Amino acid sequence: MMASFVLAGAWPAAADLAPSAPRPAAQVQMAEASSSAAAERGAYTQKAREDMQQWRVKLDQFGESAKAGSNDARKAASQDLDAAWAKTKEASARLETAGEADWEMAKVSFKNASDALTATWTKARATVK
């Protein structure tokens, strides 16, 4: 009878511990989600870096051709591109430093700045042709 009492007394204590004990499957899912988010963020950031390098080359070439011409439209287009590039560089830098809570906002900001740069580029190219 003593054994029954000891086991019965121990059972509620064990039941109280069970819900708060870590669950390996949940930990694995959290780690996978975190790893997946980190991988997605890394891939997005790497793609942004590559895009920025391509833009740098395009803009440098455009800047050289803008200097060669004395056309006011070419100079204005170059200034517009410089402003759009500055905003895109700033947004790109935020991608690199954004915390988890700010990541989505930084991503949207970069996308918007990049889209604006593309639109400015299209307009500038049409202006100087």
N, C-alpha and C positions, 0 to 999 in steps of 0.2 A: 504494500500500500504506500509505503514511503516512496518507492520508485515512481508510482503514478503521480504522486503529488509533485515530485521534483520535475518530472516531464511536463506535467500540466502547468506548473509555474514557469517553466522555461519557454513554453510554446508562445504565450502572448508576447514575451520580450523578443523572441525571434521574429514574430509577425510584425512587430513595430519596426524592426530593422530592415525587413525585406523591401518595403516600398522605397526607402531612401538609398538602398544599395545601388551602386552604379550598374547599369545594364550594358553589357558588352556590345550588343547589337546596336543600341542607341548611340553608343560612343563611336562605333565604326561608321554609322550613317552620318553623324556630325562631322567626323574627320573627313569622310569622303566629300561631303557638301562643302566643307571649308577648302579642301584640296581642289575641288572642281572650280570653286569661285576664284581661288588664287590662280589656277591655271588659265581660266578665262580672262582674268584681269591681266595676267602676264602676256597672254597672246594679243589682247587688245592694245596694250601699251607698246608692245614690240611693233605691231602694225602701224601704230601712230608714229613711232620713231622713224620707221621706213618711209611713211608718207611725208613726214617733215623733211627728210633728206632729199626726197624727190622734188618737193616744192622748193627747197633751197637752191637746187641746181636750176630749175626752171626760172626762178625769180632772179638769180644772178645773171642768167643769159638775157633775160628781158631787160634787166637794169643796164647791162652793157649796150644793148641795142638802143635803149632810151637815151643814153648819154651821147651816142653817136648822132642821133637826130636832134634837131632843135625845135621840133614841132611841139606846140603847147599842149596839144591833145595827148601826145606821147608822155610828156612830163606829168600831166594830170593823172593819166592812167598809172604811171609809175608811183605817184604819191598815194593813189587809192590802193594799189597793191601793197605798198609799204605799210599802210594802216591796217589792212586786212591781215597781212602777215604778222604784224605785232600782236594782234588779238589772238591769232592762231597759236603763236609761240607761247603766249601767256596761258592759254587754255591747255596746251600740251604740257607745260610745266606743272599745272595743277593735277594733271593725270598722274604724274610721277610722285606727287607728294600727298595726294588725297588719302584720307583715312577711310576705313570701311564705311563709316556713316556718310561720308561726302563723295564716295566713288561714283554713284549714279549721277549726281549733279555735275561732277567734273566731266564725266563721259558725255553727257548731253551738251555741256558747254563746249567741249572740244568738237563735237559733231556739228553744232551750229556755227562755230567759228570756221571750221573746215569747209562747210557748205558755202558760207559767205565768201571765203577766199576763192573757192572754185567759181562762184558767180562773178566775182570781181575779175578774176583771170579771164573768163570768157568775154566779158565786156571789154577789158583792156586789149585783148588780142583782136577783137573786132574793130576797135578804135584805131589801132596802129596799122592795120592792113591797107 
